[in-house]
Amino acid sequence: MLERGFKKGDVVGLLMENRPEFVATWLGMSKVGIVSALINYNQRLVSLVHSIKVANCMGLIYGSELTSDIEDIKNDLDKDIKLFRWSSTPPPTNDGTYLNHILDKSSPSAPNPPEKPGYNDKLLYIYTSGTTGYPKAAIITNVRYIFIAGAYAYQVGLKYSDRFYTPLPLYHTAAGIMCIGQSLLYGCTTVIRKKFSASGYFQDISKYNCTAGQYIGEMCRYILATPPKADDTNHKLRIIFGNGLKPQIWKEFVSRFNVPRVAEFYGSTEGNANIANTDNTFGAIGFVSRLIPSIYPISIIRVNPETCEPIRNAEGLCTRCNPGEPGVIVGKIISTNPSRQFLGYVNNEESEKKVVRDVFDKGDAAFLSGDLLVADEWGYLYFKDRTGDTFRWKGENVSTAEVEGVVSNIAGYR
């Protein structure tokens, strides 16, 4: 990439189905400070063009399986963008666009970039709809990647000896950081699957001797809906971790598949109000001590149920919810602390919308999650609902604005 004019700080989009080369590609570019924008390969047309442009991509590496999708939008991309294809089979021609040919001719020696990347430099852009609008490119620095992967491993007790299984897309934080991060930081083995299969989930875990499995959203419900088999419990799994396991099926899932432990978590790619269920408490998504809340400064605040705007007291400050009272979770922003930073999105205007100021003291600030949670009297937290203009579908945040645009286009053709 250096030979083709890219330099530290440049952004290259990565559009590829799950495969080891996906990780190798962004990791390789990170060595010279190139930022990889991990694009959802399910996107098409307007949404895909938006994701490429919002990240200011100067280049795009895509899997040959997505060639037709790129051909559909070529004329809508900036004319100077450099396109590279990666093929799992030998490319038919060497026209200078196939990454395979470029890599074959590259030196095996480590690159010597003019300026080496540091801890606080950008590593990835990971897209999130959050609770509003089209996908936004959230900024992940080197130190944030390390912190997310390392902190979660410590919180829920993941081990160096664990073998991880993830069928989730590698362009999201869940698989791309929380799972792959265990391999990059600690040398653990991660088994990846091209796409999720309900019937194949525990078959894969058993076949590859995995001890830690990852899930998200409705995956557990789909797995539970498969016909019972004699070998449902024939595995070495000691923990499953993820978010979105509904309390209605939690106990049935754990019982049928003999899952020793569930490490449910709550968080967002860009946010700092991230929590985890560290002690297997049924239904909880995390815990924050009510005795010493300053240890981890996140809070649930009262909001207007119609507008979701914070309700303020006579001093103009936010008010904390009582146990059993739902509200929006916020995380205190401390710019000098990697665990409390809010780096936001590429678009600063979008970043500012996620910040609430004068929270509990004049001049302070917090990340406004947009999600409704409730805490019990002990400090265990439970998910209630999402606010804003998105909904969850098959583990993805789907923007109602995108759905509206598609429907409008279809209606316009009639």
C-alpha distance (Angstrom), angle and dihedral (degrees) to the residues before:
residue distance angle dihedral
M1 . . .
L2 3.79 . .
E3 3.80 89.0 .
R4 3.79 89.5 54.7
G5 3.77 94.2 55.6
F6 3.77 102.4 -94.0
K7 3.79 118.5 136.7
K8 3.79 141.7 178.8
G9 3.81 111.3 -54.3
D10 3.81 95.7 22.5
V11 3.80 115.4 127.4
V12 3.81 124.5 -130.7
G13 3.80 120.8 -175.0
L14 3.80 117.8 -132.8
L15 3.80 116.4 -154.3
M16 3.78 112.1 173.1
E17 3.80 141.0 127.0
N18 3.80 119.3 -110.3
R19 3.80 112.0 -64.1
P20 3.83 136.3 126.4
E21 3.81 90.4 -103.0
F22 3.81 89.3 65.3
V23 3.80 90.9 66.3
A24 3.81 93.3 38.2
T25 3.82 90.6 53.8
W26 3.80 98.6 53.2
L27 3.80 91.6 38.1
G28 3.79 91.0 52.6
M29 3.78 93.1 49.2
S30 3.80 90.4 48.3
K31 3.80 89.8 62.3
V32 3.80 89.1 71.5
G33 3.80 95.7 36.3
I34 3.80 99.2 -100.8
V35 3.81 111.0 149.3
S36 3.81 115.8 -132.2
A37 3.80 118.7 -147.5
L38 3.82 105.6 -152.4
I39 3.79 104.5 -146.1
N40 3.79 125.5 -161.6
Y41 3.82 106.0 -111.3
N42 3.82 90.9 -151.4
Q43 3.79 91.0 68.9
R44 3.78 120.6 103.8
L45 3.80 138.8 -174.4
V46 3.84 113.9 -25.8
S47 3.81 95.6 14.8
L48 3.79 92.1 48.5
V49 3.80 93.2 48.2
H50 3.80 89.3 48.6
S51 3.82 92.8 53.1
I52 3.81 92.3 49.8
K53 3.79 94.4 47.2
V54 3.80 99.4 40.6
A55 3.81 89.4 59.7
N56 3.80 92.2 47.8
C57 3.79 91.4 -124.8
M58 3.80 114.5 -164.2
G59 3.79 91.5 -174.0
L60 3.80 139.2 18.6
I61 3.79 128.6 -151.5
Y62 3.79 112.9 -165.3
G63 3.78 136.9 174.8
S64 3.79 115.0 -108.5
E65 3.82 88.2 -122.2
L66 3.83 86.6 70.4
T67 3.82 96.5 48.3
S68 3.80 94.6 113.1
D69 3.81 90.7 53.4
I70 3.81 90.7 54.0
E71 3.80 91.9 46.6
D72 3.81 88.4 55.4
I73 3.82 92.7 58.8
K74 3.82 103.8 30.6
N75 3.78 93.8 107.0
D76 3.82 91.2 51.9
L77 3.81 94.9 55.1
D78 3.79 126.2 88.9
K79 3.80 108.5 -84.4
D80 3.82 92.5 -127.8
I81 3.79 96.6 56.1
K82 3.81 113.4 117.5
L83 3.80 115.8 -134.7
F84 3.81 124.8 -155.1
R85 3.80 128.0 -178.6
W86 3.78 126.9 -150.5
S87 3.79 117.6 -157.2
S88 3.80 129.1 -166.5
T89 3.81 88.5 -151.7
P90 3.83 128.2 50.3
P91 3.84 107.0 -73.3
P92 3.82 113.8 -114.3
T93 3.78 94.9 -132.3
N94 3.77 139.5 17.8
D95 3.79 101.0 -129.9
G96 3.79 95.3 148.6
T97 3.80 95.1 -101.6
Y98 3.80 100.2 86.1
L99 3.79 111.2 96.6
N100 3.80 89.4 -154.2
H101 3.82 92.6 66.3
I102 3.79 92.1 43.8
L103 3.81 92.0 52.5
D104 3.81 92.4 47.1
K105 3.79 89.5 58.4
S106 3.80 95.7 42.8
S107 3.78 122.9 105.0
P108 3.83 114.9 -102.3
S109 3.80 89.2 -141.6
A110 3.81 119.4 104.6
P111 3.82 111.9 -94.9
N112 3.76 121.0 -109.4
P113 3.83 104.4 -147.4
P114 3.82 119.5 -165.8
E115 3.81 89.4 -121.4
K116 3.79 122.5 26.6
P117 3.83 120.4 -143.1
G118 3.80 120.1 -110.0
Y119 3.80 137.1 -153.8
N120 3.79 94.7 -88.4
D121 3.80 96.0 44.7
K122 3.78 120.3 107.8
L123 3.80 115.5 -91.7
L124 3.81 106.3 171.1
Y125 3.77 143.9 1.3
I126 3.80 109.8 -140.5
Y127 3.77 116.4 -171.5
T128 3.76 123.0 -127.6
S129 3.77 132.8 172.3
G130 3.78 88.4 -157.5
T131 3.78 103.6 -174.2
T132 3.78 98.7 -45.4
G133 3.79 142.4 51.7
Y134 3.79 136.0 -29.6
P135 3.82 121.8 -15.0
K136 3.80 113.8 -64.6
A137 3.79 123.9 -154.8
A138 3.81 106.7 -120.4
I139 3.80 116.1 -156.8
I140 3.82 118.3 -119.1
T141 3.80 115.6 -174.2
N142 3.79 124.8 -164.1
V143 3.79 92.2 -103.1
R144 3.82 92.8 47.2
Y145 3.81 91.1 52.6
I146 3.80 90.5 51.3
F147 3.79 92.4 45.7
I148 3.83 95.7 49.7
A149 3.80 94.4 48.0
G150 3.79 95.3 39.8
A151 3.79 98.1 43.1
Y152 3.80 93.7 49.9
A153 3.81 92.1 48.6
Y154 3.80 89.5 52.3
Q155 3.81 94.9 44.6
V156 3.79 98.0 53.0
G157 3.80 98.9 29.0
L158 3.80 103.1 -110.3
K159 3.80 111.3 176.4
Y160 3.80 137.4 -141.4
S161 3.80 87.6 -122.6
D162 3.81 94.4 54.9
R163 3.77 120.2 112.9
F164 3.79 109.9 -147.8
Y165 3.78 129.3 -147.4
T166 3.79 123.0 -160.6
P167 3.81 129.4 169.0
L168 3.81 90.1 174.2
P169 3.82 123.6 113.6
L170 3.79 112.2 -88.3
Y171 3.80 91.9 -139.3
H172 3.82 90.9 73.8
T173 3.80 128.6 77.4
A174 3.81 93.8 -117.2
A175 3.81 96.0 64.5
G176 3.79 100.0 16.1
I177 3.80 96.7 54.0
M178 3.80 112.2 8.4
C179 3.81 93.7 46.7
I180 3.82 107.5 22.5
G181 3.80 87.1 40.6
Q182 3.81 89.7 67.5
S183 3.80 89.0 59.3
L184 3.80 94.4 46.1
L185 3.81 96.2 44.2
Y186 3.79 102.5 34.0
G187 3.79 107.0 17.9
C188 3.81 95.3 -113.5
T189 3.78 120.6 156.6
T190 3.80 116.8 -109.5
V191 3.79 121.8 -164.6
I192 3.81 111.7 -155.3
R193 3.78 129.1 -167.3
K194 3.80 125.8 -155.2
K195 3.80 92.9 -127.2
F196 3.78 136.5 -3.4
S197 3.80 117.5 -90.0
A198 3.79 119.8 -172.7
S199 3.81 93.5 -157.2
G200 3.80 92.4 43.0
Y201 3.82 98.7 47.7
F202 3.80 100.0 89.7
Q203 3.80 92.0 28.9
D204 3.81 88.7 61.5
I205 3.80 92.8 43.8
S206 3.80 89.8 53.3
K207 3.82 94.9 42.0
Y208 3.81 94.7 51.2
N209 3.83 96.6 36.6
C210 3.78 93.2 -120.8
T211 3.80 118.7 179.8
A212 3.83 99.1 -172.1
G213 3.80 124.5 45.5
Q214 3.78 128.6 -168.3
Y215 3.79 127.5 -143.4
I216 3.81 139.4 169.6
G217 3.77 138.1 -172.1
E218 3.79 116.3 -22.2
M219 3.80 96.5 -9.7
C220 3.80 93.3 108.3
R221 3.80 91.4 52.3
Y222 3.82 90.3 52.0
I223 3.81 91.1 48.6
L224 3.80 91.3 48.0
A225 3.81 90.2 51.5
T226 3.83 91.9 62.2
P227 3.82 116.2 100.8
P228 3.84 112.7 -88.5
K229 3.80 114.4 -101.7
A230 3.77 132.6 -163.8
D231 3.80 91.1 -118.8
D232 3.83 96.7 50.7
T233 3.80 89.3 116.1
N234 3.80 97.4 37.4
H235 3.80 96.5 113.1
K236 3.81 143.7 93.4
L237 3.79 95.4 -126.1
R238 3.81 113.7 144.5
I239 3.83 99.9 171.3
I240 3.79 142.0 13.8
F241 3.77 119.1 -158.9
G242 3.77 134.1 -170.8
N243 3.77 141.0 85.9
G244 3.78 136.4 -84.4
L245 3.83 101.6 48.6
K246 3.79 101.9 149.9
P247 3.84 117.9 -132.7
Q248 3.82 88.9 -131.7
I249 3.82 91.6 69.1
W250 3.84 101.1 22.2
K251 3.82 98.2 99.6
E252 3.81 94.7 39.1
F253 3.80 91.6 51.2
V254 3.81 93.3 48.2
S255 3.81 91.8 46.7
R256 3.80 98.1 46.8
F257 3.80 96.3 46.9
N258 3.82 96.6 33.0
V259 3.81 94.3 -123.7
P260 3.82 108.3 178.8
R261 3.77 96.1 -159.0
V262 3.82 141.6 13.9
A263 3.81 117.7 -156.5
E264 3.79 102.0 -168.1
F265 3.79 115.1 -176.7
Y266 3.78 138.9 -174.7
G267 3.77 126.5 -149.2
S268 3.76 148.8 109.0
T269 3.78 132.9 -119.6
E270 3.78 94.0 -116.2
G271 3.80 100.2 29.9
N272 3.79 136.9 93.6
A273 3.81 98.3 -152.8
N274 3.79 94.4 89.6
I275 3.80 121.5 147.9
A276 3.81 138.9 171.7
N277 3.79 139.2 -154.3
T278 3.79 99.8 -119.4
D279 3.81 101.2 172.6
N280 3.81 105.1 44.2
T281 3.82 94.7 -105.5
F282 3.80 109.0 173.6
G283 3.81 114.0 -104.7
A284 3.80 96.7 -5.8
I285 3.80 121.9 127.9
G286 3.78 94.6 -164.4
F287 3.77 149.1 -31.4
V288 3.80 134.1 -115.5
S289 3.79 118.9 -177.7
R290 3.80 114.4 -113.1
L291 3.81 89.4 -160.9
I292 3.81 97.5 57.5
P293 3.84 105.8 16.7
S294 3.81 92.4 160.8
I295 3.82 89.9 73.0
Y296 3.79 88.6 74.5
P297 3.83 109.0 15.3
I298 3.78 104.1 -149.0
S299 3.79 122.7 125.0
I300 3.78 143.2 -179.4
I301 3.79 110.7 -124.6
R302 3.78 133.0 -166.5
V303 3.79 116.3 -103.5
N304 3.78 137.0 -177.4
P305 3.84 105.0 -93.9
E306 3.81 91.4 -141.3
T307 3.82 101.7 44.2
C308 3.84 100.1 18.8
E309 3.80 87.6 -135.0
P310 3.83 115.3 145.8
I311 3.80 115.3 -93.8
R312 3.79 109.4 -128.9
N313 3.80 131.5 -156.7
A314 3.80 128.8 -132.4
E315 3.82 90.2 -77.3
G316 3.80 91.1 55.0
L317 3.81 93.5 -109.7
C318 3.80 131.1 126.0
T319 3.79 122.2 -101.5
R320 3.81 127.4 -134.6
C321 3.77 120.4 -123.3
N322 3.79 120.8 -116.0
P323 3.83 120.7 -121.7
G324 3.79 109.4 -72.2
E325 3.81 92.6 20.9
P326 3.83 114.7 114.1
G327 3.79 120.1 -133.6
V328 3.80 143.0 143.2
I329 3.79 118.1 -70.8
V330 3.82 116.9 -128.0
G331 3.80 133.0 -176.8
K332 3.80 123.5 -146.2
I333 3.81 112.6 -116.0
I334 3.81 117.6 -132.9
S335 3.79 108.7 172.3
T336 3.83 94.6 -160.1
N337 3.82 94.1 53.9
P338 3.86 116.7 75.6
S339 3.80 90.7 -151.5
R340 3.81 92.6 52.6
Q341 3.80 101.1 38.9
F342 3.77 123.6 114.4
L343 3.79 106.8 -154.0
G344 3.77 92.9 175.9
Y345 3.78 126.6 -169.1
V346 3.78 136.9 -44.7
N347 3.81 86.8 -100.9
N348 3.82 107.5 68.3
E349 3.80 93.0 -159.7
E350 3.79 90.2 59.5
S351 3.81 89.8 47.0
E352 3.80 92.5 55.1
K353 3.81 91.2 54.5
K354 3.81 89.0 64.2
V355 3.80 94.9 54.6
V356 3.81 124.2 86.9
R357 3.81 116.9 -165.7
D358 3.82 134.4 -155.3
V359 3.79 89.6 28.4
F360 3.81 105.3 157.2
D361 3.81 98.3 -18.5
K362 3.77 132.0 30.3
G363 3.79 109.4 -93.3
D364 3.81 98.2 17.6
A365 3.80 123.7 118.1
A366 3.79 139.1 -156.9
F367 3.79 140.1 -170.0
L368 3.80 109.4 -104.4
S369 3.80 107.1 -143.5
G370 3.80 99.3 -170.6
D371 3.81 90.5 -140.5
L372 3.80 125.3 118.1
L373 3.80 116.0 -131.3
V374 3.78 134.9 166.9
A375 3.82 129.5 -150.8
D376 3.79 127.7 -150.9
E377 3.79 125.6 -138.4
W378 3.82 91.6 -87.9
G379 3.80 97.1 51.6
Y380 3.82 100.8 -100.5
L381 3.79 111.8 141.4
Y382 3.79 128.2 -142.7
F383 3.81 130.3 -167.3
K384 3.81 116.4 -117.4
D385 3.82 111.2 168.6
R386 3.79 148.1 -39.3
T387 3.77 124.9 -106.8
G388 3.79 127.5 -154.6
D389 3.79 132.6 40.4
T390 3.81 104.8 -43.7
F391 3.78 137.4 83.0
R392 3.79 134.2 -165.3
W393 3.82 119.1 -105.9
K394 3.81 122.2 170.6
G395 3.79 91.3 -22.5
E396 3.81 95.1 -49.3
N397 3.79 129.8 110.4
V398 3.79 104.3 -124.3
S399 3.79 119.1 -160.0
T400 3.78 116.2 -134.9
A401 3.81 86.7 -148.2
E402 3.82 89.4 61.9
V403 3.81 91.6 48.0
E404 3.81 90.0 48.7
G405 3.81 90.6 51.4
V406 3.80 93.6 51.0
V407 3.80 93.3 46.8
S408 3.81 90.8 47.3
N409 3.80 91.3 52.6
I410 3.79 92.0 49.2
A411 3.80 91.7 47.3
G412 3.80 89.9 48.5
Y413 3.80 91.4 58.2
R414 3.80 92.6 58.0
